[in-house]
C-alpha cells in the first residue's frame, strides 16, 4: 500500500513511518525539517512541504497517482494563541482534504484526533457519546473531524482515531513529568491531583491501531479510541516512573487552581516557546478523569494492547537516556 504520512517528524508520525516501512508498505513522509527527519530516522520517501493553510500545497504533485491512503498526524497540542489551534489543526485539515480531492477520487483517509475532542469523562467513554471538549485544542480537533465527515469526498474511506495520553520514546511532553519525578517534587492542580484518572496508550500500540485501520476495508466513517484497557491514577504513573528511575515516590504538591490560571495568562503575554503549561492546557488539567473505552478497537480492528504502563515507561526512559534528554 502507498501511504502518505503528514507530521512524519512528529512523535507519533515518526513511529508510524517505522512500523509501516517494516510492514512492507511504501511510505511517503511529509516533512518540514530534514534535520529532524534525520534525527528521528524517518522512513520512506521524504517530501519537503508544509500544511500551512494559507499557502499552496505544491508538494501534492510529488505524490504518486496511485496513492492508497493518507494518515493525517500533523497538528499542534500547545499554543498561547487560540487561533493557532484552528489554523493548524482545523483549516489545514480542510485545505489538505481539498487539495487531495482534486487528485484522488478513491482514498483511505485517517485523521489522528484526540480524546480532547470528545472531552473528559469519569466513565470509560465510548465513540457514540456526544463530544463535549473543554479546551480550544479539543474543539479544533473536533472541528477537523467534522470537516472530514462532511466535506471529504463520499467515495473516500474515512477513519478517526482519538488517542488519550500517549506515552513513548521521542515524546518531549511526557519528558517534563520524568524530569519532575527525578527531582522528587511534582506540582499538581487541586488537592486531589494525584487521584485523577487517565486513560493512556503506548505509542507502539497507537501506531498498531493506525496500521490495523489502514488494513481494514470497512466502508463509511468510523471513529476509534486507541487506549490501553486499564486507566491509571496520576500518582500511579508517578510511582512507576520513580521506580524505573530508582527514586523514591515524589512529593505531590497541590496548587490552587485560580492563581495558576492567572499566572499562565500573564506568561501568555510573552508567549515563551518552551512553556507547555498554557491557559488552554489548564482547562484539560482541571477535570478529574479522562477515560475512554478500547472495546471497539479490540472488536472491530482486532487490536491487542501489549504495552502496559510498566513496559512503556521503561522503554521511554531508556530512549530518553540514550538521547541525553534525561
N, C-alpha and C positions, 0 to 999 in steps of 0.2 A: 504494500500500500504506500502511496506517495502522500506524505503528510507535512503540512506547514505548521510550525510552532511559533507563535508570537510570544515575546517575552522570554526568548530562549536563553538569555544570560541571567535570568532571574533564578531565585531559589527553586521554585517548582519546575520551571521550564528547562533548566539545565539537567535536572534529574530525569525529566521526561525524555529529553533527547538521548540520554544514556540508555534508558530502557527500550525505547523504540528502535534505536540503532542496533542494540544487541538482539532484538527480536526479529531482525531482518527487514524492517521497513526502511523505505527511502525517505530520509528526513531532510526537510528544508527549514533552517533555523533563521528567523528574522532577528538581527542583532543591530544595536546602535553602536556598541563599543567592541571592536575586535580584540582589544586588550582584555576586557572582561571575559569575552568568549574563550580566549586562550587560558585565562586563569582558572575557569571552571571546566575547561576541556569540552566545550560544547560540540556535540557531534553533528554530522550531516553537512549538507551544502549550506555555507553561510551566505545569507542575503543581507546586504547592508541597507538598512532603511529604518523608518520611524513610523509610528502610528499617529503622529500629530494630526489632529482632526482638521486643522486649518491649511494643511499642505497637500499637494498631490502625492498619491502613493504610486509613483512611477515604478517602484520595485515589483509591483504585481506582474509586470510584463516579464520578469525573470522566472516566474513560476511556470512549471510545465503545464501544457494544455490539458493533460490527463490527471491533474491533481485529484486525489481522492478525498482528502479530509483536511480540516483546519482545527487546531486546538488553540483557542484564544486565551493565553495565560498572562498576557501583559496587563499591567494596571498599577495603580498606586494604593497604598494602605494608609500612609501617614501624610498629612498636609496641614499647614496652618491656614490655608485658604479653601473655603468650602467649594468655590467654583472650580478649583483644580480637580476635585473628585469627578465632577460631571464632565469636565473637558476631557480628562484622560480615560476614565472608566466607562462613561456613557457615550459621549459624542464620538470618540474614537472607535467604539464598537459599531456605531451606526455607519460611520464612514467606511470601515473595513468591510462590513456586510455589503454596502452599496458597491464598492469597488470590485469585490469578488463576484457579485451577482452579474456584472456585465460580462464576465469571462466564463462563469461556471453555472450551468443550469442544474447540474447534479453535484451535490457536495455533502459530506458529513461535517457538521459544524458543532464543535464542543466548546461551550463557554465555561471557563473556570470562574465561578462566582464565589460566594462566601456564606457561611451561616449568618453573618451580619445582615445579609439581605432578608433573611427570614425573621431575625430578631431573637432576643433571649427567651428562655423557657425553662421552668423548673422541671417539667416532664420532658421525656425524650420526644422532641419534635419530629413530626413526620412531614413528608413532602407535600401533602394535600392541605396542610394548615394555611390559613390566611397570613401572609407575611406582615410583620409589624416591626420594621427596622427602627432602631433608636439613634442611629448615627447617620451623619451625612454620607460617610463611606458606604454604609449598608444601603442607604437609599439610592446612591449612584449605581451600585451593583444591581439592585432590583430593577432600576430603570433600564440597565443594559439587558437584563433578562427579558424585559417586556419588548425591547426593540427586536431582539432575536425572535421572540414569539410572534410578534405582529408584523414585522417589516421584512424579514428574510424570505426568500422565495419558498413557496409551499412545496416545491419539489425537493428541497433540501431535507436531510435527516438531521434533526436538531436535538442536542442534549445540553443540560445544565448540571454542573457538579458544584455542590456547595460544601466545601470543607470547613470544619471548625478550626480550632488552633492546630497549626501544622508544626510538627517538630522534626528536625533532621539536620544533617550536615549542610554547611554553607549558609545557614539561616542567621542573619545578623540580628533579628528581632529577639529570638529566644536567648541569644547570646547575652543580652542585658540581664536576664534572670540568672544565668550561670554566674555572671560576674558578681551580682549581689549576694548570691549564696556563698560564693568563695570568700567574700568579705565578712559574712556572718550576720548581716543585717538586711532585712527585706522590708521596705515600706509597703503598706497596704491601705487602700482606701476603705474607711469604715472599720468598725470594731470587729466584724466577723469576716474580714477579708480572707483569712486563711481557710475558712469553711466554704468559700464559694466553689461551685461545682462547674467543671468544664468537660465537654467532650473534646477529644483530640484525635489526630491521625498522624501516624508516622509518614514522612514524605514518600517512603518506598511503597507503602500501602496506597497512598493517594495516586501516585503515577500508575500503579497497577489498576486502580479504578478507571483511570482515563484510558488506559490501553484496552481494558475489557469493554469499555463504552465504544471505543473505535471499532472493535471487532464484533459488536452487537448490531444486528440488522433490523432491530425493531423500528418500525416506521413511526412518523409523527414526532412530537416533542416529549421528552422525558426529563424529569428532574430527579437528581440523586444526592443524598447526603453521603459523603465518604468519611466514615468515622470508626474508630475502634469501638467495639460494642459496649465497653465499660467506661463510664466517665470517671473523673478523678476530682478530689478536692485540691484546691491550690496548695494547701500545706503538704499534701501527699507528693505533689510534683517537686516541691522544695526539698522534701525529705529524700526523695530518690536522687536528686541532683547532688545533695550533700553527701550521700552515701558513696556515689561514684567519684566524688572529689576527695573522699576520705576526710570529710569535715563534719563537725557537729551540726545538728539541726540549727538552721539560722533563727535568729530572733526576729519575729514578725512585729513590726512597729505599726500600730494602727494610726492612720492620719485622718483628720476631719475632712470631709468632702468639700465643703464650701470654700475654705481658704485655698485648697489645692486648685479648685476650679478657677478661682480668681487669679492665682499665680500663673496658671497656664495661659490665661488671657493676656496677662502682662508680658509673658515671654513671647507670645504670638506676635506682639508688636515688632519684635526684632527678627522673627522668622528664622531662627537658627536651624540649619540643615541637619545637625547631628542629634537634635532632640526629638524623641519619638512620642513623648507624653504631650499630646496636643489637646485643646479643648474638646475636639470631636472624639478623641480616643477616651476621654474621661466618661463620655456617655456610654461607652461599651464596658468600662470597668465597673461602673456602679451596680448593674444588675447582679443578683445573687447566683444566677445559673445560666449557662449557655450549653444546652444539651440537645443532641439530635439522634435519631434512630438510624442504625445501619441496616435495618431489616430489608429494605427494598433493594439496596445494592447487593446484599448477600443472596437474595432470592432471584432477582432478575438478571444480575450480571454474573452470579456465581462467585462473588468476591469472598476470599478467605483472608481475614485480617491477621497478619502474622507478627506485627510489631507492637508489642505491649509497651508500657511506659518504661519499664526497666531496660528493655533491649534498645529502644530508640534513644533514650538518654545516654546510654553508654556509647552507642555509635556516634552520636552527635558530639559528645565530649572528646572522643578520640580524634574526630575531624578538627575540632577547634584547636586542639593541642598541636596537630600536625601543621596547621596553618599559622600557628603562632598568635591566634586570636585570644587565647586564654592562658 
